[in-house]
Amino acid sequence: MAARAAAVRLLHEVLTLGRSLDEVFARQVQALAPPDRALAHALAAQALRWLVDLDRLIDSASARPLPADARARQVLRIALAGRLRLKTPMHATIATALALLQGGPRRLCHAVLARLDREGATLPELPTLPVAWAERWESRFKPSALEAMRAALGTIPPTDLSLRNPDETTSWATRLAGQSIEPGHVQIAGSQRVEALPGLAEGAFWVQDLAARQVVRRLGDVGGRPVLDLCAAPGGKTLQLAAAGAHVTAVDRAAYRMARLEAHLARTGLSARTVVADLLEWEPDQLFGFILLDAPCSATGTFRRHPEVLARRHPRELPGLAERQRQMLARSANWLAPGGRLVYAVCSLEPEEGEEVVERTAGQGLALLATERLLPGTGPGDGFFIATFAKAGA
Ligand SMILES: C[S@@+](CC[C@H](N)C(=O)[O-])C[C@H]1O[C@@H](n2cnc3c(N)ncnc32)[C@H](O)[C@@H]1O
């Protein structure tokens, strides 16, 4: 019961107040016993992965559509996620849902659940993508890629870890019962409680998506070299750079996120210079041979790990995000030393935040070496756009 009440609260904060599931989960459910915590997370995450289909079922069984933010809709979403995804028995589904609606429309919810049960309601094989994103992606991606993306939305992704010492890849893969796809990386099944893993406290690794690792690799060999890491927090890429022997200057404007980056540095024993600053105002006091700009974006490429992005974000936000990225890229281009390399990345699937930003950067003294699009479901991990630039001279 406590788990379901918490799941309804999680869903409300994520969908109505626009917060991320991880953030709300870290804050909201700490008082629960570990099994209830895990169940609350599983219910909320399943409801977010299957949101379009759950809402379709709820609407099909209601005489009048419930408002999107009505508590009764949140309770029904959680109840149906439990029933259809976690196989909660029907009597328990109804009893726990009604208990969450003291003073609310209990008869209506009972009628919706009973009708769906009577009609043998099921979910489709793969989750349906929200129409605002599906319309865009259908015109750009092949049907097979789109299907793989839907499958990725419906699947709990593995946990990817980056190792402080890549020489220990085989031993950590064995110890964590995982598999390694490249040196310095170990993948373990499912979304793990990372705090419980051996090696975390002593800083042997950090959580980092496998596709995110590829972004840093595009800088080439950074061992012993100064690297400017822009929009660095919470710091997965900073740690990767530092572990590769780079002398990193990490800049981010969010002090609370930078505190997390510093905690990761302290835990892993890695080092970087940290600067809390807005990079639309800040200037470095030297040029850098290597710059990474991991710009803030819609994050639509991260829906495997953060299914709520598809509901929280809307294409109408893209022009504003893209313009800020363009400004950031134009400024950072000025800080690249002749002969230097700059990597611009976004965890977005949208061309406005990828190809079009690169096109609008033409003529800023940068030569475009390569662009890549990594897609969730067919790529190594989350979706990314990565552009690699060089500056003439040396
Ligand atoms: C995609 S996240 C960076 C992830 C990070 N590179 C990593 O690997 O963990 C984007 C970051 O940009 C930061 N940011 C947004 N606007 C900024 C600005 N104007 N100046 C500096 N940092 C900014 C946000 O605080 C956020 O931490």
The ligand as a Tripos MOL2 file, in Angstrom:
@<TRIPOS>MOLECULE
LIG
   27    29     1     0     0
SMALL
NO_CHARGES

@<TRIPOS>ATOM
      1 C1         23.9450   17.3060  -20.5240 C.3       1 LIG1
      2 S1         24.2800   17.9780  -18.9710 S.3       1 LIG1
      3 C2         25.9890   17.6600  -18.8090 C.3       1 LIG1
      4 C3         26.3520   16.2340  -18.4450 C.3       1 LIG1
      5 C4         27.8190   16.0670  -18.1040 C.3       1 LIG1
      6 N1         28.6990   16.5080  -19.1800 N.3       1 LIG1
      7 C5         28.1640   14.6520  -17.7390 C.2       1 LIG1
      8 O1         28.7750   13.9290  -18.5150 O.co2     1 LIG1
      9 O2         27.8170   14.2520  -16.6300 O.co2     1 LIG1
     10 C6         24.2650   19.6990  -19.3100 C.3       1 LIG1
     11 C7         24.8210   20.5800  -18.2110 C.3       1 LIG1
     12 O3         24.8600   21.9130  -18.7320 O.3       1 LIG1
     13 C8         24.7920   22.7890  -17.6210 C.3       1 LIG1
     14 N2         24.4900   24.1320  -18.1260 N.ar      1 LIG1
     15 C9         23.3290   24.5740  -18.6860 C.ar      1 LIG1
     16 N3         23.4440   25.8450  -19.0650 N.ar      1 LIG1
     17 C10        24.7060   26.2370  -18.7540 C.ar      1 LIG1
     18 C11        25.4220   27.4610  -18.9080 C.ar      1 LIG1
     19 N4         24.8480   28.5200  -19.4680 N.pl3     1 LIG1
     20 N5         26.6920   27.5150  -18.4650 N.ar      1 LIG1
     21 C12        27.2620   26.4280  -17.8950 C.ar      1 LIG1
     22 N6         26.6330   25.2500  -17.7220 N.ar      1 LIG1
     23 C13        25.3720   25.1500  -18.1590 C.ar      1 LIG1
     24 C14        23.7350   22.1610  -16.7380 C.3       1 LIG1
     25 O4         23.8820   22.6070  -15.4120 O.3       1 LIG1
     26 C15        24.0370   20.6720  -16.9160 C.3       1 LIG1
     27 O5         24.8210   20.2040  -15.8490 O.3       1 LIG1
@<TRIPOS>BOND
     1     1     2 1
     2     2     3 1
     3     2    10 1
     4     3     4 1
     5     4     5 1
     6     5     6 1
     7     5     7 1
     8     7     8 2
     9     7     9 1
    10    10    11 1
    11    11    12 1
    12    11    26 1
    13    12    13 1
    14    13    14 1
    15    13    24 1
    16    14    15 ar
    17    14    23 ar
    18    15    16 ar
    19    16    17 ar
    20    17    18 ar
    21    17    23 ar
    22    18    19 1
    23    18    20 ar
    24    20    21 ar
    25    21    22 ar
    26    22    23 ar
    27    24    25 1
    28    24    26 1
    29    26    27 1
@<TRIPOS>SUBSTRUCTURE
     1 LIG1         1 GROUP 0 **** ****
